[in-house]
Amino acid sequence: MTADTQTIVEVEETLTGRYMQSARTGRHVLTVDEPKAVGGNDAGPGPYEYLLIGLGACTAMTLRMYAEMKNLPLARVHVRRKIHAQDCRDCETQEGKVDEITREITLEGELNAEQRERLLEIANRCPVHRTLTSEIKVHSYFSAQGAQ
C-alpha cells in the first residue's frame, strides 16, 4: 500500500456467534472471533491476532523485497509475534500500561552478520511497524445508515 492509497475494510457481525464477525476487504472475506474461553466460538483469529498477522506478514514481505533488490541470499523468513500489556517502565508518562509487541525474526540463508544486521534495520521500517510506532489518530462517527 502506498501513502496515497486508501484501503477499505468492512466488518460486520455475522449474528451466528456471540462475537463472530465477517471482515471484507476487496474480494477477500475473513472470519474474526474470540476464543471459547471468553465466550466466542473460536471460528477465526481475534482482533489482536490479525494485528500481529499484519505486522508479521509486512515484516516478511518487506525483508523479501529488500533481499531481492539487493540480491541477498535470503532463503526464507519466519516471524513470530507476541503482544501483552505490562506496567509501563520506560514510557514518557510513567502512567498506566503499555502494549508491547515482541517480534522474533528467523532468517534462513547464507547471510553474513552485516547483512543480518541490515535486514533487522529494514524489518523495523516495514510500513505496519512504522504505523504502530507512530502517532495514530482514529476518528469514529456514526453512519447515516441505520440511524433511528
LINVENUR-V174698 format. One record per pair of residues at least 24 apart in sequence whose C-alpha atoms are under 8 Angstrom apart, sorted by sequence separation. I is the first residue (numbers start at 1). J is the second residue. D is the distance in whole Angstrom. If there is no record, write none. Layout:
# LINVENUR-V174698
I | J | D
I | J | D
This chain:
# LINVENUR-V174698
17 | 41 | 6
56 | 80 | 7
79 | 103 | 7
80 | 104 | 5
56 | 81 | 7
79 | 104 | 6
80 | 105 | 7
79 | 105 | 5
78 | 105 | 6
79 | 106 | 6
77 | 105 | 7
78 | 106 | 5
52 | 81 | 6
77 | 106 | 6
78 | 107 | 7
52 | 82 | 8
77 | 107 | 5
52 | 83 | 8
76 | 107 | 6
77 | 108 | 6
75 | 107 | 8
76 | 108 | 5
74 | 107 | 7
75 | 108 | 5
76 | 109 | 7
74 | 108 | 6
75 | 109 | 5
48 | 83 | 8
74 | 109 | 5
73 | 109 | 6
74 | 110 | 7
73 | 110 | 6
74 | 111 | 7
73 | 111 | 6
72 | 111 | 7
72 | 115 | 8
56 | 103 | 8
63 | 119 | 6
66 | 122 | 8
63 | 122 | 7
62 | 122 | 7
63 | 123 | 6
62 | 123 | 7
60 | 123 | 8
59 | 123 | 5
62 | 126 | 6
59 | 124 | 8
59 | 126 | 6
58 | 126 | 6
58 | 127 | 7
59 | 128 | 8
58 | 128 | 6
59 | 129 | 8
55 | 128 | 6
54 | 128 | 7
55 | 129 | 6
